[in-house]
Amino acid sequence: MLPEDRPMRLQHGTVALVAALALTAGCGAATPDTASNPPPAVPTTPAATPAPIAAEPLTAEQVLASLTAAKLGLTKGAVQDEDTDPNDLLGRPNGYLSRASADLPGGDPEAEKFGIDRGLVVEVFAAAADVDRRSEYIQTALKAAAPILGTEYHYRADNGRVLVRVSGKVKPTAAKKIEAAVSVM
């Protein structure tokens, strides 16, 4: 580097520094023009709010206890486990998380133990879409078989994650009472 180049570079650096200071000095002070016409607001995006964590679904035992407390005539309530589940869906892929059953007036007390024909079954799934799939499967099968397999009332609780099945043998007035009790869960 030649000595004569130094003053020239210093000069350019000094000019640049003075220009930068002049620009930044004007940013903090309000001039009459900016005081009456403030600069436009810069739009900001609100911070994303995390989605609430879904509470654990009710258990079939809790639903059964609530229905029993509603004095709807349920008897012989029982919670099924993987050894007593008549459908072999408990804890399996696409199956329910918990299951319970009870006898209900109008149901057949001599029917298969823990079966829907005795009156009432509660099935709890992880998601409402699983309940929709299960209900549709059952209703389609019942319609295809005509009266041979009977009918069922289906009610949903706990944001659609609980399917309460009532035998079609149960009188409509009793089924309406179950529906009312389920609607407040």
C-alpha positions, -999 to +999 in steps of 0.1 A: +000+000+000+014+034-009+015+061+017-004+085-005-034+061-005-038+063+032-052+098+036-075+091+007-090+060+024-092+079+057-110+106+040-136+083+024-140+064+058-145+097+076-171+108+051-189+075+054-189+078+092-202+113+091-230+103+067-240+073+089-241+095+120-263+121+102-287+094+092-290+078+126-292+111+144-324+119+125-340+086+135-344+094+172-356+130+171-390+140+159-391+167+134-422+188+128-430+167+097-428+133+115-446+146+146-478+154+126-474+124+103-460+095+122-445+067+102-469+039+093-471+011+119-452-021+110-477-050+111-468-076+136-480-112+137-493-123+171-474-152+186-489-185+177-509-199+206-503-236+211-534-258+207-548-269+240-539-305+249-569-327+248-578-341+281-578-379+285-611-393+275-635-406+301-632-442+309-660-467+303-660-472+341-666-435+347-694-434+321-710-465+336-708-449+371-725-417+358-753-436+341-758-458+372-760-427+394-787-413+370-810-441+382-819-454+348-823-490+359-789-503+351-779-535+369-749-559+368-726-532+355-692-546+346-660-532+332-644-556+306-607-564+302-589-582+274-601-615+288-637-606+290-642-584+260-666-602+237-654-583+206-617-587+212-612-550+204-600-537+237-565-522+234-560-535+199-553-515+168-585-496+157-601-509+189-614-491+220-595-479+250-620-492+276-654-510+276-682-516+301-716-532+299-748-534+320-782-550+320-810-526+313-848-532+316-860-544+282-827-561+274-824-599+275-809-609+309-802-644+295-782-631+265-744-634+262-726-620+292-713-585+286-731-584+252-753-556+238-784-578+239-784-575+277-791-537+274-761-513+273-725-512+263-700-483+267-670-482+243-643-454+247-621-445+218-591-422+214-608-400+188-643-391+177-635-404+142-629-439+157-664-437+173-679-427+140-663-456+122-674-481+148-710-468+149-712-468+111-698-504+110-724-516+135-753-498+120-744-510+085-741-546+097-775-544+115-792-530+084-777-557+061-789-584+084-824-569+086-842-579+118-821-610+126-795-591+145-819-564+159-813-527+163-793-504+185-795-468+197-761-450+196-753-420+217-720-401+220-704-384+249-671-368+259-666-348+226-676-378+206-650-402+220-675-423+239-700-445+222-730-456+244-748-484+227-783-494+238-801-525+226-830-519+203-850-542+226-851-514+252-882-493+251-878-459+233-888-440+265-860-457+284-835-451+256-845-414+256-835-412+293-802-428+285-797-402+257-805-374+281-780-387+307-753-391+280-759-356+266-746-340+298-713-359+299 
